[in-house]
Amino acid sequence: MSQSTVWQKSSFSGGGDSSDCVEVAAAQGVLRLRESDEPDTVIVATGAGLAALIRHLRP
């Protein structure tokens, strides 16, 4: 993963400077997700794959 990856904090993670949040980055046709307190653990998915996962998890 490139050092130039720009991570953005999810708006659903609450406000402030809390370190407990989900971050997302988009590059090279994939989405990357990570938990801020575990930055070396990254989930990589396509947009369609992530959308399918969210649809499956929603009640």
PEFEN-V731572 format. One record per residue. N is the residue number from 1. PSI is psi as a letter, one per 30 degrees, with the letter a starting at -180 (* if undefined). OMEGA is omega as a letter, one per 20 degrees, with the letter a starting at -180 (none if undefined). Layout:
n=(N:N)
psi=(PSI:PSI)
omega=(OMEGA:OMEGA)
//
This chain:
n=(1:2:3:4:5:6:7:8:9:10:11:12:13:14:15:16:17:18:19:20:21:22:23:24:25:26:27:28:29:30:31:32:33:34:35:36:37:38:39:40:41:42:43:44:45:46:47:48:49:50:51:52:53:54:55:56:57:58:59)
psi=(k:k:f:g:k:j:k:k:k:k:f:f:g:l:a:a:g:k:f:i:l:k:k:k:k:k:k:h:g:l:k:k:k:l:k:f:f:i:f:f:j:k:k:k:l:l:e:e:e:e:e:e:e:e:e:e:f:k:*)
omega=(a:r:a:r:a:a:r:r:r:r:r:a:a:a:r:a:a:r:r:a:r:r:a:r:r:r:r:r:r:r:r:r:r:r:a:a:r:a:r:r:a:r:a:a:r:r:r:r:r:r:r:r:a:r:a:a:a:r:none)
//
